[in-house]
């Protein structure tokens, strides 16, 4: 108990002295000013650090956003002339393809017309050949039959046959007067039978030669016709394929041109918007930089403000 009492007696004066010192300090006006200044210094320092943080954030946004927009604007500046050139080239190509198509269609029509004309002519010639060939072969057969009959001594009996009537027409057409007189039975003209058979054999040989020549000419005409049709068919097929391919290409090119024109319009519109946005962003954000930076030159960044505008790093 005595020890505790002694401790309290010693502690009370010390506590009193400390409280007295605090009271004197609180009562000293100079100390108050010092304390206030120290508090203001801490507050200003904290606010400065906060402003610096905001300033750095704005600068980062300016640099990043401005850089992206600057790249977008530069890309559009390169893309627009290229699109214009591509559109011009595409339109020229489309015009050329259309001219080619027109020529291909004209050529194909001409080839088809040539085939139709050749077919009509060949049909006519084939019909004429068939008629002539049938007649010539009948005449040839009649001549051979007459020769055989006369050689057998039929004489006047032969003159009454249908073959004699056919042979008379042949003789008249060929102007074989001796044979005509014989076949007509002229009383004052009676050539020897050997002379008549000689005429008939000569006629037979000549007629056979004519028929062979006609057959050869018909074969040559058929061959020429077949070659013409084959060539024209090949030409028509090639032209048809070219027409189909170029029509497809014209369609594709037309779509490409429309797409490029749309792209050009969109790119030009986006370019104007980007330029406007970049200008507005630089004005607003960089004015904010100057306000946060206090309209002073930041020596650490080396980016001064001029007339309330922060100098953009992109300029």
Secondary structure as the mmCIF struct_conf table of DSSP 4:
data_model
#
loop_
_struct_conf.conf_type_id
_struct_conf.id
_struct_conf.beg_label_comp_id
_struct_conf.beg_label_asym_id
_struct_conf.beg_label_seq_id
_struct_conf.end_label_comp_id
_struct_conf.end_label_asym_id
_struct_conf.end_label_seq_id
HELX_RH_AL_P HELX_RH_AL_P1 UNK A 2 UNK A 27
HELX_RH_AL_P HELX_RH_AL_P2 UNK A 29 UNK A 151
TURN_TY1_P TURN_TY1_P1 UNK A 152 UNK A 153
HELX_RH_3T_P HELX_RH_3T_P1 UNK A 155 UNK A 160
BEND BEND1 UNK A 161 UNK A 161
HELX_RH_AL_P HELX_RH_AL_P3 UNK A 162 UNK A 174
TURN_TY1_P TURN_TY1_P2 UNK A 175 UNK A 175
HELX_RH_AL_P HELX_RH_AL_P4 UNK A 177 UNK A 184
TURN_TY1_P TURN_TY1_P3 UNK A 185 UNK A 185
TURN_TY1_P TURN_TY1_P4 UNK A 187 UNK A 188
HELX_RH_AL_P HELX_RH_AL_P5 UNK A 193 UNK A 293
TURN_TY1_P TURN_TY1_P5 UNK A 294 UNK A 294
BEND BEND2 UNK A 295 UNK A 296
TURN_TY1_P TURN_TY1_P6 UNK A 299 UNK A 302
STRN STRN1 UNK A 305 UNK A 306
TURN_TY1_P TURN_TY1_P7 UNK A 307 UNK A 308
STRN STRN2 UNK A 309 UNK A 310
HELX_LH_PP_P HELX_LH_PP_P1 UNK A 311 UNK A 312
TURN_TY1_P TURN_TY1_P8 UNK A 313 UNK A 314
#
